[in-house]
Amino acid sequence: MKAWEATVRKTQAAAKKRANTIFGTSYAVDPNIVAGAGAGEGDEENESDHHPNHEEDEFHASGEVYHAERFLPNGDYYTGYWADNFPHGQGKYWWTDGCMYVGEWFRGKSMGRGIFSWPSGAMYEGNFKSGFMDGEGTYTGAIGGTYRGAWVMNLKHGYGVKEYVNGDSYEGDWSRGSQEGQGKYQWKNGNHYVGEWKNGKICGHGTMHWTNGNVYEGNWEDGLPKGNGTFKWPDGSFYVGHWSSDPGEQNGTYYPSGSLLEGGNLEWDPQEVFNKDLKECKVCATEKVPIWPSQKKLAVWRSSKGSDPSVRPRRMSVDGRIDAGVDKDLGGMRLSDGAAPSPWNVSAVDRAGNEGDDVFVGLQCEGMMNLRGTPLRIPKMVKRQGETISKGHRNYDLMLNLQLGIRHSVGRPGPPPSLDLKPSAFDPKEKFWTKFPPEGSKITPPHQSCEFKWKDYCPKVFRTLRMLFKVDAADYMLSICGNDALRELSSPGKSGSFFYLTNDDRYMIKTMKKAEVKVLLRMLNAYYNHVRAFENTLVTKYYGLHCVKLNGQKVRFIIMGNLFCSEYMIHRRYDLKGSTFGRLTDKPESEIDANTTLKDLDLNFIFRLQKTWFQEFRRQVDRDCEFLEQERIMDYSLLVGLHFMEASNDDITPSGSVTPIDNGGSDEAVPRLSRADVDQLLLDPAGWASIRLGINMPARVERTERNNDAAEFQLVGEPTGEYYDVILFFGIIDILQDYDITKKLEHAYKSIQYDPNSISAVDPKQYSRRFRDYVLKAFAEDT
């Protein structure tokens, strides 16, 4: 190790002299340097006489893998196999801050088995994928403590065993870096818990065993008994009841053993468990890692021979992206405090003719040397959707009425909702009319609009749904009824409904037909049970169903969550059904922008999810489709939004690259995250709290091409090998169309003219099967 460190010190001293040399060639290494490395620090005065010569080795063909030794201009060092200007194969990389990786590489990314060590003494040995700790592996902390098990994107995810420094241990399921699912925690003193976990805390049903023989079996919440449970003593005594750390909520019965009955001891305070028994049962916190392997950059850059020596080469991260952070000069190099590498492989980017004759070198697409198809053009800025409803707008009064009604409904005092609702709460007759005169009344405020009536449908159910979806009542009212006006989308949907967005984009309001209201009320009980049972359901979240009667005309509308409310700018959006008839956007290419909703025949991607996410996605699609089929619902679709990670880069990407191309912006645009902001959200484990199935999901998309010569029409094209890093958003929408007489007639009429399998209007069972089959072809596991 001393010889290794001495070699690195010598290369650092020679780095300034080599700062302007061409990188990316094989240097002939002076054997005296390596031979003298073991001599120690006493020979440092001779270091200026020993440095790699500046002549290039023999020419290596593109794609050729060969062994090389790289003394990098910033002091980093690499030795191992090399191809196309990147580590490729077995190799060792040493960073100047003391971090080191030894193992397998694939085009500049740690990929396969390897060992990553930190200068603190911490070490990870196991599988890597695209620079991330991913797969089976063992992490040993700087001061002790180990974790052996499954990893996904640097986070413990799956089954694993954790041994803590203080002697505690945990064995069981993990999710996104924390204990979640079934697991056993053993304290050093012998106490242990077996049961359910959530977000790193004891939560759900489980059993705690103390070394003195006491046992608690029942429900837990945030690490404490909460709900129904039983506490038992070794002598046979037990306490049964409802548990809570709040003595006012505690309720139960104590049953003493026979020996205690003889002594007359019939009293016991359940708070003793909280104040005494659980005092020392604290779960250890997860250690913090100062920097993840995926955040380490490789000093990979080069300039062409003809470049202007006065122009600094542009440093790039290993994924082929120019850094978007703050520049620093270090011995002629350009370093960055900005973005960390993107989570997955990014395709080739060759940049020429910018800043002299600098060549921008990046990763090649897997299995591709020549790019297929035309480059994707992605706008840097996206025009904000909708027209603000201001005074004089035709729907200004309707907006005021809606806001007054929402404020009245949500702000009305009432008992806290219970998740266990009575059947009467779902009765379609459970609706309430309220009159709003301009001068006000005992229960309504005065207002500037004309008189109107307001109807609430099943208010207890929707109040409970808002609680279930963790919607704060004050925030809900502020979004819809605050000082900011709503925005009306420019044109109604195919159904004739109008859509309105809140100013903060959190909620969407859609006008409804009477038939749709009837469908929702009919299936409301089943909908409630479904979303309550499956936290990751993809079906639309509904927050309220209302009606305004103005000048004798009724306007019914539903309030629902906006799937695309995010810090990320949505660059592409698709509405996917699995049918082909009429499923092509009728806009010319020049009019298609980021706000255009594309359809099945416009789709030219396969969405690739991490293994665990894809498995959950498959399960949830099956559950949701089964629910909709049982309710005789059809004509729903999967709405998908894409944010291309590379479009967050401030540098303009030239035509012909695989990285999406910026189209420029607009005057009124949605604010977007910088490259560094995006990476920070993804690489910080705390940021994973905002990632759920269908929301803020890091993924890859692979570009596809349809083969027009194929015997059968391809709804999903053939993969091309072009990959893009994206953030995915998706959910099932339009779930209020039942297979009524209108749809049956539509099916009969269109079946005469077209292939019955190509049209949307089909039986719910057939629709569900076709939808599932298509979605599970468009989505795949990222292998």
PyMOL commands that set and color helices and strands:
alter all, ss='L'
color gray80, all
select helices_A, chain A and resi 2-18+31-39+41-49+247-249+258-263+271-277+293-295+396-411+423-426+459-468+473-481+514-533+589-591+600-602+611-630+645-648+675-683+685-690+741-753+756-758+764-778
alter helices_A, ss='H'
color red, helices_A
select strands_A, chain A and resi 66-71+77-83+86-94+100-106+109-117+123-129+132-140+146-152+155-163+169-175+178-186+192-198+201-209+215-221+224-232+238-243+251-255+327-330+333-336+351-354+358-360+377-378+387-388+431-436+452-457+487-488+499-501+507-512+542-550+553-561+572-576+597-598+605-609+637-644+661-662+697-705+718-733+779-781
alter strands_A, ss='S'
color yellow, strands_A
deselect
rebuild
show_as cartoon
